[in-house]
Amino acid sequence: MARMKFLCDADRCIDCNACVTACKNENEVPWGINRRRVITINDGKPGERSVSMACMHCTDAPCAAVCPVSCIFSTDDGVVLHSKDLCIGCGYCFYACPFGAPQYPKLGNFGSRGKMDKCTYCAGGGGTEVSGSIEEYRKYGANRLAQGKLPLCAEMCSTKSLLAGDGEIIAEIYKERVLKRGYGSGAWGWMTAYKEGIAS
Amino acid sequence: MSFPSFKILAAVFALAVAVPAIAQEQRAPDGAAAPDANAVNEQQLLQQESRIEGRIDIPDTRARVLIQPAGRRWDYFHEMTLHRVGAIVILGMMVLLGLAFLILGRLRISAGRSGKKIKRFSAFERFSHWLTASSFVLLGLTGLNITFGKIVLLPLMGENAFSDLAQFAKYVHNFVSFAFILGLILIVTLWIKDNIPRQVDIEWIRQGGGFIKGKHAPAGRFNAGEKAIFWCALAAGAAVSVSGLLLLFPFYGTNIATMQVAQVVHAVIAVLFVALILAHIYIGTLGMEGAFEAMGTGEVDANWAKEHHDLWYVEKQAQESIGPASATSIK
């Protein structure tokens, strides 16, 4: 089975935020929540790079480990999903996540965060809803993976900076790019998320 | 030229050659600045800073943190360190207290009950104590649930029932905390005067609090053991209150990194606090005859007072014979 990953080729990202918009639209993400965001490092300085970041669907996901009700899990595809029915909004996943992925619909004073929301890799939800059902869509957003499609953010990336798909395949594509153009600022977040970089 | 100065000269020469080589920008074949010139590198950035931050276009500026690997360390603390140390400290204290009961048994009033009662705690003092105590028990149980519940209760209850319980427990924990803080402020205000360490406490400690020699050690209203509990409870209570409030109001002066620290402090202190209070509960109920009534009815037996708080007993007697107005302190 494929091990799904994200890879942002920062040397190609132009900070257009189309991935952010695509995600919001495709999944009807609630106000105030951004499942995907673009961050520019060294803004305005030489060597500036923009990186599109969302849930990296980590290996040994720390959010899943710390969840006090064990409502977060990895699917066979390596996608990290959670059940909003079981989530108690404690905020632990949000302390543990290295990528700032878990977010809550409310500010969270007195622990009133509401149910955690994060990138689902466009793979629906981890609850009891039928895969691809309207109930699942309302709670978690699109289930493109069940239709054989990849996450929309990566699919519509204008410079093909953001890659989604089987980890080995996208790593191979990235390696080839680095080899051809002679440089690459690395697969951002891979060491932290998957405990392996891409040797180039 | 001597040998050392030649070495220095060689070093200066090597630097003069090396520096321009480092500073020189890489150029593309057409002479333009190479697109990867000085490109930021993730591993380099992480060596300089514990997390990578940048600029973000969306209004939520908190999302400008790109990567914070410390999340994995916090995960390790929570799932490995806290689970192990917490279980060892709390179960260890239970075992210790069980052994104490088996070896020392219940500490009896040596002279037996006199039947005469002495007022030890006023109704307000008892209210303050029980406000703190009952909220502590609720906070302790709900706190342990969020750490150990998924190991102990989740397999027994099933995920839906456990999720409901954990949700309820979370709100109990969040709101009962205010009762605990109020109780803590009350007991500290009421008892700080009588808990200031004095000369007699050294003697009490030297005599092992009467546990070792079986002889009662001297003490005022509170003995050195009680004073230790008082100051530990004050310090631990303040630490869990402050760290808890920081977690209760996210992003008021905190960020994810400081919230991780606050959670570590909260969890470690709370585990130690629970162990300490287990010992306090033991000595106040099972461990010693005549101790519980001080917080129950507020009155203790005169012989208990004589044996455990001799100086306070003398003072009390003096107050009663002379009258409260002209009583002199013999603490």
Interface residues (C-beta under 8 A of the other chain):
Chain A: A10 D11 D15 N17 V20 G32 N34 R37 V38 I39 T40 I41 N42 D43 P46 G47 E48 R49 S50 V51 M53 P62 A65 V66 C67 P68 V69 S70 C71 D85 L86 C87 I88 G89 C90 G91 Y92 F94 Y95 A96 C97 P98 F99 G100 L107 G108 N109 F110 G111 R181 G182 Y183 G184 S185 G186 W188 G189 M191 T192
Chain B: A34 P35 D36 A37 N38 A39 V40 N41 E42 Q43 L45 I52 E53 G54 R55 I56 D57 I58 D60 R62 A63 R64 V65 L66 I67 Q68 P69 A70 G71 R72 W74 D75 H78 E79 N145 I146 T147 G149 K150 L154 E159 N160 F162 S163 A166 Q167 K170 Y171 H173 N174 F175 L247 L248 F249 P250 F251 I256 M259 Q260 Q263
